Amino acid sequence: MDAIQTAQYARALYGAHGDKAEAEAAEKARSCAAANRTAEAEQWQAVREAIRQLRGPNQG
């Protein structure tokens, strides 16, 4: 997943789940890491970071 796809996915997830989107992405990253799906876990972590940027400062 490239940077543009990551940003698009983050916007879609944030639009659908609001403030819970970051937590959902974090949970998916943990789940993938626990299942040794490292590349997928890294992608979810990137989505989480993109969501954090969308939320802006002081939003947790």
PQR file with spaces between the fields and no chain letter, atoms N, CA, C, O and H, PARSE charges and radii, in Angstrom:
ATOM       1  N    MET     1       0.868   -1.167    0.000 -0.4000 1.5000
ATOM       2  CA   MET     1       0.000    0.000    0.000 -0.0000 2.0000
ATOM       3  C    MET     1       0.916    1.231    0.000  0.5500 1.7000
ATOM       4  O    MET     1       1.776    1.371    0.870 -0.5500 1.4000
ATOM       5  N    ASP     2       0.727    2.102   -0.963 -0.4000 1.5000
ATOM       6  CA   ASP     2       1.556    3.305   -1.017 -0.0000 2.0000
ATOM       7  C    ASP     2       0.944    4.415   -0.148  0.5500 1.7000
ATOM       8  O    ASP     2      -0.122    4.238    0.441 -0.5500 1.4000
ATOM       9  H    ASP     2       0.029    1.988   -1.669  0.4000 1.0000
ATOM      10  N    ALA     3       1.624    5.541   -0.081 -0.4000 1.5000
ATOM      11  CA   ALA     3       1.198    6.637    0.794 -0.0000 2.0000
ATOM      12  C    ALA     3      -0.177    7.174    0.425  0.5500 1.7000
ATOM      13  O    ALA     3      -0.967    7.512    1.307 -0.5500 1.4000
ATOM      14  H    ALA     3       2.491    5.685   -0.560  0.4000 1.0000
ATOM      15  N    ILE     4      -0.469    7.255   -0.856 -0.4000 1.5000
ATOM      16  CA   ILE     4      -1.774    7.764   -1.292 -0.0000 2.0000
ATOM      17  C    ILE     4      -2.879    6.803   -0.888  0.5500 1.7000
ATOM      18  O    ILE     4      -3.922    7.228   -0.391 -0.5500 1.4000
ATOM      19  H    ILE     4       0.172    6.981   -1.572  0.4000 1.0000
ATOM      20  N    GLN     5      -2.660    5.523   -1.095 -0.4000 1.5000
ATOM      21  CA   GLN     5      -3.663    4.530   -0.698 -0.0000 2.0000
ATOM      22  C    GLN     5      -3.870    4.529    0.811  0.5500 1.7000
ATOM      23  O    GLN     5      -4.994    4.396    1.294 -0.5500 1.4000
ATOM      24  H    GLN     5      -1.813    5.178   -1.499  0.4000 1.0000
ATOM      25  N    THR     6      -2.775    4.678    1.548 -0.4000 1.5000
ATOM      26  CA   THR     6      -2.868    4.728    3.007 -0.0000 2.0000
ATOM      27  C    THR     6      -3.721    5.913    3.443  0.5500 1.7000
ATOM      28  O    THR     6      -4.594    5.767    4.298 -0.5500 1.4000
ATOM      29  H    THR     6      -1.862    4.787    1.155  0.4000 1.0000
ATOM      30  N    ALA     7      -3.477    7.071    2.866 -0.4000 1.5000
ATOM      31  CA   ALA     7      -4.246    8.271    3.213 -0.0000 2.0000
ATOM      32  C    ALA     7      -5.714    8.117    2.843  0.5500 1.7000
ATOM      33  O    ALA     7      -6.593    8.524    3.603 -0.5500 1.4000
ATOM      34  H    ALA     7      -2.768    7.189    2.171  0.4000 1.0000
ATOM      35  N    GLN     8      -5.981    7.539    1.694 -0.4000 1.5000
ATOM      36  CA   GLN     8      -7.371    7.330    1.272 -0.0000 2.0000
ATOM      37  C    GLN     8      -8.081    6.367    2.216  0.5500 1.7000
ATOM      38  O    GLN     8      -9.226    6.601    2.602 -0.5500 1.4000
ATOM      39  H    GLN     8      -5.267    7.209    1.076  0.4000 1.0000
ATOM      40  N    TYR     9      -7.406    5.293    2.584 -0.4000 1.5000
ATOM      41  CA   TYR     9      -8.012    4.321    3.480 -0.0000 2.0000
ATOM      42  C    TYR     9      -8.253    4.943    4.851  0.5500 1.7000
ATOM      43  O    TYR     9      -9.289    4.709    5.473 -0.5500 1.4000
ATOM      44  H    TYR     9      -6.476    5.102    2.270  0.4000 1.0000
ATOM      45  N    ALA    10      -7.294    5.734    5.315 -0.4000 1.5000
ATOM      46  CA   ALA    10      -7.442    6.398    6.613 -0.0000 2.0000
ATOM      47  C    ALA    10      -8.636    7.348    6.607  0.5500 1.7000
ATOM      48  O    ALA    10      -9.413    7.376    7.561 -0.5500 1.4000
ATOM      49  H    ALA    10      -6.452    5.924    4.809  0.4000 1.0000
ATOM      50  N    ARG    11      -8.785    8.124    5.535 -0.4000 1.5000
ATOM      51  CA   ARG    11      -9.932    9.051    5.444 -0.0000 2.0000
ATOM      52  C    ARG    11     -11.252    8.286    5.430  0.5500 1.7000
ATOM      53  O    ARG    11     -12.218    8.692    6.077 -0.5500 1.4000
ATOM      54  H    ARG    11      -8.154    8.101    4.760  0.4000 1.0000
ATOM      55  N    ALA    12     -11.289    7.181    4.696 -0.4000 1.5000
ATOM      56  CA   ALA    12     -12.521    6.387    4.631 -0.0000 2.0000
ATOM      57  C    ALA    12     -12.845    5.783    5.998  0.5500 1.7000
ATOM      58  O    ALA    12     -13.995    5.808    6.435 -0.5500 1.4000
ATOM      59  H    ALA    12     -10.505    6.851    4.171  0.4000 1.0000
ATOM      60  N    LEU    13     -11.837    5.246    6.662 -0.4000 1.5000
ATOM      61  CA   LEU    13     -12.059    4.641    7.977 -0.0000 2.0000
ATOM      62  C    LEU    13     -12.478    5.692    8.998  0.5500 1.7000
ATOM      63  O    LEU    13     -13.369    5.455    9.813 -0.5500 1.4000
ATOM      64  H    LEU    13     -10.903    5.226    6.307  0.4000 1.0000
ATOM      65  N    TYR    14     -11.831    6.854    8.949 -0.4000 1.5000
ATOM      66  CA   TYR    14     -12.179    7.935    9.869 -0.0000 2.0000
ATOM      67  C    TYR    14     -13.586    8.458    9.578  0.5500 1.7000
ATOM      68  O    TYR    14     -14.338    8.763   10.503 -0.5500 1.4000
ATOM      69  H    TYR    14     -11.107    7.047    8.286  0.4000 1.0000
ATOM      70  N    GLY    15     -13.940    8.562    8.308 -0.4000 1.5000
ATOM      71  CA   GLY    15     -15.282    9.001    7.943 -0.0000 2.0000
ATOM      72  C    GLY    15     -16.356    8.040    8.410  0.5500 1.7000
ATOM      73  O    GLY    15     -17.447    8.459    8.796 -0.5500 1.4000
ATOM      74  H    GLY    15     -13.329    8.314    7.556  0.4000 1.0000
ATOM      75  N    ALA    16     -16.052    6.752    8.376 -0.4000 1.5000
ATOM      76  CA   ALA    16     -17.023    5.740    8.766 -0.0000 2.0000
ATOM      77  C    ALA    16     -17.101    5.546   10.280  0.5500 1.7000
ATOM      78  O    ALA    16     -18.179    5.284   10.815 -0.5500 1.4000
ATOM      79  H    ALA    16     -15.165    6.412    8.062  0.4000 1.0000
ATOM      80  N    HIS    17     -15.959    5.673   10.979 -0.4000 1.5000
ATOM      81  CA   HIS    17     -15.924    5.330   12.400 -0.0000 2.0000
ATOM      82  C    HIS    17     -15.598    6.496   13.322  0.5500 1.7000
ATOM      83  O    HIS    17     -15.621    6.344   14.543 -0.5500 1.4000
ATOM      84  H    HIS    17     -15.084    5.885   10.545  0.4000 1.0000
ATOM      85  N    GLY    18     -15.299    7.642   12.757 -0.4000 1.5000
ATOM      86  CA   GLY    18     -15.013    8.811   13.586 -0.0000 2.0000
ATOM      87  C    GLY    18     -13.838    8.595   14.515  0.5500 1.7000
ATOM      88  O    GLY    18     -12.813    8.046   14.110 -0.5500 1.4000
ATOM      89  H    GLY    18     -15.280    7.765   11.765  0.4000 1.0000
ATOM      90  N    ASP    19     -13.982    9.023   15.758 -0.4000 1.5000
ATOM      91  CA   ASP    19     -12.890    8.960   16.722 -0.0000 2.0000
ATOM      92  C    ASP    19     -12.479    7.534   17.078  0.5500 1.7000
ATOM      93  O    ASP    19     -11.404    7.334   17.644 -0.5500 1.4000
ATOM      94  H    ASP    19     -14.815    9.468   16.086  0.4000 1.0000
ATOM      95  N    LYS    20     -13.297    6.550   16.765 -0.4000 1.5000
ATOM      96  CA   LYS    20     -12.957    5.160   17.058 -0.0000 2.0000
ATOM      97  C    LYS    20     -12.077    4.546   15.971  0.5500 1.7000
ATOM      98  O    LYS    20     -11.594    3.426   16.139 -0.5500 1.4000
ATOM      99  H    LYS    20     -14.170    6.712   16.305  0.4000 1.0000
ATOM     100  N    ALA    21     -11.862    5.242   14.875 -0.4000 1.5000
ATOM     101  CA   ALA    21     -11.096    4.708   13.753 -0.0000 2.0000
ATOM     102  C    ALA    21      -9.651    4.416   14.129  0.5500 1.7000
ATOM     103  O    ALA    21      -9.104    3.389   13.729 -0.5500 1.4000
ATOM     104  H    ALA    21     -12.255    6.151   14.738  0.4000 1.0000
ATOM     105  N    GLU    22      -9.031    5.299   14.885 -0.4000 1.5000
ATOM     106  CA   GLU    22      -7.635    5.074   15.267 -0.0000 2.0000
ATOM     107  C    GLU    22      -7.503    3.825   16.137  0.5500 1.7000
ATOM     108  O    GLU    22      -6.574    3.037   15.956 -0.5500 1.4000
ATOM     109  H    GLU    22      -9.475    6.134   15.210  0.4000 1.0000
ATOM     110  N    ALA    23      -8.408    3.647   17.059 -0.4000 1.5000
ATOM     111  CA   ALA    23      -8.378    2.460   17.919 -0.0000 2.0000
ATOM     112  C    ALA    23      -8.606    1.188   17.097  0.5500 1.7000
ATOM     113  O    ALA    23      -7.986    0.157   17.354 -0.5500 1.4000
ATOM     114  H    ALA    23      -9.162    4.287   17.206  0.4000 1.0000
ATOM     115  N    GLU    24      -9.482    1.268   16.126 -0.4000 1.5000
ATOM     116  CA   GLU    24      -9.743    0.109   15.275 -0.0000 2.0000
ATOM     117  C    GLU    24      -8.494   -0.257   14.462  0.5500 1.7000
ATOM     118  O    GLU    24      -8.153   -1.434   14.344 -0.5500 1.4000
ATOM     119  H    GLU    24      -9.986    2.106   15.917  0.4000 1.0000
ATOM     120  N    ALA    25      -7.824    0.736   13.912 -0.4000 1.5000
ATOM     121  CA   ALA    25      -6.602    0.480   13.149 -0.0000 2.0000
ATOM     122  C    ALA    25      -5.517   -0.097   14.060  0.5500 1.7000
ATOM     123  O    ALA    25      -4.779   -0.991   13.647 -0.5500 1.4000
ATOM     124  H    ALA    25      -8.100    1.692   14.008  0.4000 1.0000
ATOM     125  N    ALA    26      -5.414    0.397   15.278 -0.4000 1.5000
ATOM     126  CA   ALA    26      -4.428   -0.117   16.230 -0.0000 2.0000
ATOM     127  C    ALA    26      -4.719   -1.575   16.569  0.5500 1.7000
ATOM     128  O    ALA    26      -3.798   -2.389   16.649 -0.5500 1.4000
ATOM     129  H    ALA    26      -6.014    1.123   15.614  0.4000 1.0000
ATOM     130  N    GLU    27      -5.975   -1.906   16.765 -0.4000 1.5000
ATOM     131  CA   GLU    27      -6.348   -3.281   17.073 -0.0000 2.0000
ATOM     132  C    GLU    27      -6.022   -4.211   15.902  0.5500 1.7000
ATOM     133  O    GLU    27      -5.530   -5.320   16.107 -0.5500 1.4000
ATOM     134  H    GLU    27      -6.723   -1.245   16.700  0.4000 1.0000
ATOM     135  N    LYS    28      -6.292   -3.764   14.697 -0.4000 1.5000
ATOM     136  CA   LYS    28      -5.975   -4.580   13.523 -0.0000 2.0000
ATOM     137  C    LYS    28      -4.462   -4.770   13.399  0.5500 1.7000
ATOM     138  O    LYS    28      -4.006   -5.853   13.032 -0.5500 1.4000
ATOM     139  H    LYS    28      -6.692   -2.863   14.531  0.4000 1.0000
ATOM     140  N    ALA    29      -3.683   -3.733   13.701 -0.4000 1.5000
ATOM     141  CA   ALA    29      -2.222   -3.844   13.659 -0.0000 2.0000
ATOM     142  C    ALA    29      -1.737   -4.867   14.686  0.5500 1.7000
ATOM     143  O    ALA    29      -0.877   -5.695   14.383 -0.5500 1.4000
ATOM     144  H    ALA    29      -4.053   -2.854   13.999  0.4000 1.0000
ATOM     145  N    ARG    30      -2.291   -4.808   15.907 -0.4000 1.5000
ATOM     146  CA   ARG    30      -1.908   -5.775   16.946 -0.0000 2.0000
ATOM     147  C    ARG    30      -2.283   -7.192   16.550  0.5500 1.7000
ATOM     148  O    ARG    30      -1.505   -8.126   16.746 -0.5500 1.4000
ATOM     149  H    ARG    30      -2.989   -4.136   16.152  0.4000 1.0000
ATOM     150  N    SER    31      -3.464   -7.349   15.999 -0.4000 1.5000
ATOM     151  CA   SER    31      -3.937   -8.662   15.580 -0.0000 2.0000
ATOM     152  C    SER    31      -3.041   -9.258   14.496  0.5500 1.7000
ATOM     153  O    SER    31      -2.688  -10.436   14.546 -0.5500 1.4000
ATOM     154  H    SER    31      -4.096   -6.590   15.839  0.4000 1.0000
ATOM     155  N    CYS    32      -2.685   -8.446   13.536 -0.4000 1.5000
ATOM     156  CA   CYS    32      -1.816   -8.913   12.449 -0.0000 2.0000
ATOM     157  C    CYS    32      -0.423   -9.252   12.979  0.5500 1.7000
ATOM     158  O    CYS    32       0.168  -10.251   12.569 -0.5500 1.4000
ATOM     159  H    CYS    32      -2.972   -7.489   13.495  0.4000 1.0000
ATOM     160  N    ALA    33       0.096   -8.440   13.872 -0.4000 1.5000
ATOM     161  CA   ALA    33       1.412   -8.690   14.446 -0.0000 2.0000
ATOM     162  C    ALA    33       1.411  -10.003   15.229  0.5500 1.7000
ATOM     163  O    ALA    33       2.363  -10.779   15.151 -0.5500 1.4000
ATOM     164  H    ALA    33      -0.384   -7.628   14.205  0.4000 1.0000
ATOM     165  N    ALA    34       0.341  -10.244   15.980 -0.4000 1.5000
ATOM     166  CA   ALA    34       0.242  -11.473   16.754 -0.0000 2.0000
ATOM     167  C    ALA    34       0.176  -12.703   15.852  0.5500 1.7000
ATOM     168  O    ALA    34       0.605  -13.790   16.239 -0.5500 1.4000
ATOM     169  H    ALA    34      -0.432   -9.613   16.043  0.4000 1.0000
ATOM     170  N    ALA    35      -0.362  -12.525   14.651 -0.4000 1.5000
ATOM     171  CA   ALA    35      -0.470  -13.622   13.689 -0.0000 2.0000
ATOM     172  C    ALA    35       0.742  -13.688   12.758  0.5500 1.7000
ATOM     173  O    ALA    35       0.722  -14.392   11.749 -0.5500 1.4000
ATOM     174  H    ALA    35      -0.710  -11.642   14.336  0.4000 1.0000
ATOM     175  N    ASN    36       1.803  -12.942   13.110 -0.4000 1.5000
ATOM     176  CA   ASN    36       3.039  -12.896   12.312 -0.0000 2.0000
ATOM     177  C    ASN    36       2.817  -12.417   10.885  0.5500 1.7000
ATOM     178  O    ASN    36       3.540  -12.822    9.974 -0.5500 1.4000
ATOM     179  H    ASN    36       1.819  -12.370   13.930  0.4000 1.0000
ATOM     180  N    ARG    37       1.823  -11.557   10.683 -0.4000 1.5000
ATOM     181  CA   ARG    37       1.603  -10.922    9.375 -0.0000 2.0000
ATOM     182  C    ARG    37       2.206   -9.519    9.463  0.5500 1.7000
ATOM     183  O    ARG    37       1.492   -8.518    9.528 -0.5500 1.4000
ATOM     184  H    ARG    37       1.236  -11.228   11.422  0.4000 1.0000
ATOM     185  N    THR    38       3.525   -9.477    9.465 -0.4000 1.5000
ATOM     186  CA   THR    38       4.269   -8.251    9.727 -0.0000 2.0000
ATOM     187  C    THR    38       3.961   -7.140    8.734  0.5500 1.7000
ATOM     188  O    THR    38       3.732   -6.000    9.138 -0.5500 1.4000
ATOM     189  H    THR    38       4.105  -10.290    9.412  0.4000 1.0000
ATOM     190  N    ALA    39       3.951   -7.448    7.456 -0.4000 1.5000
ATOM     191  CA   ALA    39       3.709   -6.418    6.433 -0.0000 2.0000
ATOM     192  C    ALA    39       2.328   -5.801    6.608  0.5500 1.7000
ATOM     193  O    ALA    39       2.168   -4.585    6.501 -0.5500 1.4000
ATOM     194  H    ALA    39       4.137   -8.374    7.127  0.4000 1.0000
ATOM     195  N    GLU    40       1.341   -6.634    6.877 -0.4000 1.5000
ATOM     196  CA   GLU    40      -0.019   -6.137    7.070 -0.0000 2.0000
ATOM     197  C    GLU    40      -0.111   -5.297    8.345  0.5500 1.7000
ATOM     198  O    GLU    40      -0.808   -4.282    8.377 -0.5500 1.4000
ATOM     199  H    GLU    40       1.472   -7.622    6.964  0.4000 1.0000
ATOM     200  N    ALA    41       0.592   -5.721    9.389 -0.4000 1.5000
ATOM     201  CA   ALA    41       0.611   -4.956   10.637 -0.0000 2.0000
ATOM     202  C    ALA    41       1.229   -3.577   10.408  0.5500 1.7000
ATOM     203  O    ALA    41       0.749   -2.580   10.948 -0.5500 1.4000
ATOM     204  H    ALA    41       1.158   -6.545    9.363  0.4000 1.0000
ATOM     205  N    GLU    42       2.290   -3.524    9.610 -0.4000 1.5000
ATOM     206  CA   GLU    42       2.925   -2.237    9.306 -0.0000 2.0000
ATOM     207  C    GLU    42       1.988   -1.333    8.515  0.5500 1.7000
ATOM     208  O    GLU    42       1.969   -0.120    8.720 -0.5500 1.4000
ATOM     209  H    GLU    42       2.680   -4.333    9.172  0.4000 1.0000
ATOM     210  N    GLN    43       1.216   -1.922    7.614 -0.4000 1.5000
ATOM     211  CA   GLN    43       0.250   -1.129    6.848 -0.0000 2.0000
ATOM     212  C    GLN    43      -0.823   -0.554    7.767  0.5500 1.7000
ATOM     213  O    GLN    43      -1.196    0.611    7.630 -0.5500 1.4000
ATOM     214  H    GLN    43       1.231   -2.908    7.447  0.4000 1.0000
ATOM     215  N    TRP    44      -1.314   -1.348    8.688 -0.4000 1.5000
ATOM     216  CA   TRP    44      -2.321   -0.854    9.628 -0.0000 2.0000
ATOM     217  C    TRP    44      -1.743    0.230   10.537  0.5500 1.7000
ATOM     218  O    TRP    44      -2.433    1.184   10.895 -0.5500 1.4000
ATOM     219  H    TRP    44      -1.011   -2.294    8.799  0.4000 1.0000
ATOM     220  N    GLN    45      -0.475    0.074   10.904 -0.4000 1.5000
ATOM     221  CA   GLN    45       0.158    1.111   11.723 -0.0000 2.0000
ATOM     222  C    GLN    45       0.257    2.417   10.940  0.5500 1.7000
ATOM     223  O    GLN    45       0.060    3.495   11.501 -0.5500 1.4000
ATOM     224  H    GLN    45       0.086   -0.701   10.613  0.4000 1.0000
ATOM     225  N    ALA    46       0.559    2.326    9.652 -0.4000 1.5000
ATOM     226  CA   ALA    46       0.625    3.520    8.808 -0.0000 2.0000
ATOM     227  C    ALA    46      -0.754    4.165    8.695  0.5500 1.7000
ATOM     228  O    ALA    46      -0.866    5.391    8.706 -0.5500 1.4000
ATOM     229  H    ALA    46       0.719    1.451    9.196  0.4000 1.0000
ATOM     230  N    VAL    47      -1.800    3.353    8.587 -0.4000 1.5000
ATOM     231  CA   VAL    47      -3.166    3.874    8.542 -0.0000 2.0000
ATOM     232  C    VAL    47      -3.486    4.576    9.856  0.5500 1.7000
ATOM     233  O    VAL    47      -4.101    5.643    9.864 -0.5500 1.4000
ATOM     234  H    VAL    47      -1.709    2.357    8.578  0.4000 1.0000
ATOM     235  N    ARG    48      -3.068    3.975   10.961 -0.4000 1.5000
ATOM     236  CA   ARG    48      -3.308    4.591   12.274 -0.0000 2.0000
ATOM     237  C    ARG    48      -2.640    5.958   12.370  0.5500 1.7000
ATOM     238  O    ARG    48      -3.244    6.914   12.856 -0.5500 1.4000
ATOM     239  H    ARG    48      -2.569    3.109   10.955  0.4000 1.0000
ATOM     240  N    GLU    49      -1.405    6.049   11.909 -0.4000 1.5000
ATOM     241  CA   GLU    49      -0.697    7.325   11.937 -0.0000 2.0000
ATOM     242  C    GLU    49      -1.391    8.358   11.053  0.5500 1.7000
ATOM     243  O    GLU    49      -1.476    9.530   11.420 -0.5500 1.4000
ATOM     244  H    GLU    49      -0.915    5.272   11.514  0.4000 1.0000
ATOM     245  N    ALA    50      -1.883    7.937    9.903 -0.4000 1.5000
ATOM     246  CA   ALA    50      -2.596    8.856    9.003 -0.0000 2.0000
ATOM     247  C    ALA    50      -3.886    9.350    9.657  0.5500 1.7000
ATOM     248  O    ALA    50      -4.246   10.518    9.511 -0.5500 1.4000
ATOM     249  H    ALA    50      -1.815    6.985    9.604  0.4000 1.0000
ATOM     250  N    ILE    51      -4.576    8.476   10.369 -0.4000 1.5000
ATOM     251  CA   ILE    51      -5.795    8.873   11.076 -0.0000 2.0000
ATOM     252  C    ILE    51      -5.453    9.881   12.160  0.5500 1.7000
ATOM     253  O    ILE    51      -6.174   10.859   12.358 -0.5500 1.4000
ATOM     254  H    ILE    51      -4.284    7.527   10.487  0.4000 1.0000
ATOM     255  N    ARG    52      -4.351    9.639   12.862 -0.4000 1.5000
ATOM     256  CA   ARG    52      -3.928   10.566   13.910 -0.0000 2.0000
ATOM     257  C    ARG    52      -3.685   11.963   13.322  0.5500 1.7000
ATOM     258  O    ARG    52      -4.042   12.970   13.932 -0.5500 1.4000
ATOM     259  H    ARG    52      -3.766    8.844   12.701  0.4000 1.0000
ATOM     260  N    GLN    53      -3.082   12.011   12.142 -0.4000 1.5000
ATOM     261  CA   GLN    53      -2.845   13.297   11.487 -0.0000 2.0000
ATOM     262  C    GLN    53      -4.164   13.954   11.064  0.5500 1.7000
ATOM     263  O    GLN    53      -4.302   15.175   11.143 -0.5500 1.4000
ATOM     264  H    GLN    53      -2.792   11.192   11.646  0.4000 1.0000
ATOM     265  N    LEU    54      -5.120   13.154   10.620 -0.4000 1.5000
ATOM     266  CA   LEU    54      -6.429   13.696   10.250 -0.0000 2.0000
ATOM     267  C    LEU    54      -7.131   14.318   11.448  0.5500 1.7000
ATOM     268  O    LEU    54      -7.779   15.359   11.331 -0.5500 1.4000
ATOM     269  H    LEU    54      -5.007   12.163   10.555  0.4000 1.0000
ATOM     270  N    ARG    55      -6.997   13.674   12.592 -0.4000 1.5000
ATOM     271  CA   ARG    55      -7.662   14.151   13.801 -0.0000 2.0000
ATOM     272  C    ARG    55      -7.085   15.471   14.276  0.5500 1.7000
ATOM     273  O    ARG    55      -7.786   16.275   14.889 -0.5500 1.4000
ATOM     274  H    ARG    55      -6.471   12.829   12.687  0.4000 1.0000
ATOM     275  N    GLY    56      -5.810   15.696   13.996 -0.4000 1.5000
ATOM     276  CA   GLY    56      -5.179   16.944   14.382 -0.0000 2.0000
ATOM     277  C    GLY    56      -4.607   16.924   15.782  0.5500 1.7000
ATOM     278  O    GLY    56      -4.721   15.921   16.487 -0.5500 1.4000
ATOM     279  H    GLY    56      -5.240   15.043   13.498  0.4000 1.0000
ATOM     280  N    PRO    57      -3.989   18.025   16.195 -0.5600 1.5000
ATOM     281  CA   PRO    57      -3.340   18.085   17.516  0.2800 2.0000
ATOM     282  C    PRO    57      -4.354   18.047   18.651  0.5500 1.7000
ATOM     283  O    PRO    57      -5.510   18.447   18.512 -0.5500 1.4000
ATOM     284  N    ASN    58      -3.870   17.554   19.764 -0.4000 1.5000
ATOM     285  CA   ASN    58      -4.660   17.517   21.004 -0.0000 2.0000
ATOM     286  C    ASN    58      -5.911   16.653   20.913  0.5500 1.7000
ATOM     287  O    ASN    58      -6.897   16.907   21.605 -0.5500 1.4000
ATOM     288  H    ASN    58      -2.931   17.229   19.877  0.4000 1.0000
ATOM     289  N    GLN    59      -5.872   15.636   20.064 -0.4000 1.5000
ATOM     290  CA   GLN    59      -7.033   14.752   19.949 -0.0000 2.0000
ATOM     291  C    GLN    59      -6.729   13.360   20.474  0.5500 1.7000
ATOM     292  O    GLN    59      -7.490   12.426   20.221 -0.5500 1.4000
ATOM     293  H    GLN    59      -5.071   15.430   19.502  0.4000 1.0000
ATOM     294  N    GLY    60      -5.659   13.209   21.182 -0.4000 1.5000
ATOM     295  CA   GLY    60      -5.327   11.934   21.789 -0.0000 2.0000
ATOM     296  C    GLY    60      -4.280   11.268   21.041  0.5500 1.7000
ATOM     297  O    GLY    60      -3.864   10.169   21.406 -0.5500 1.4000
ATOM     298  H    GLY    60      -5.040   13.967   21.387  0.4000 1.0000
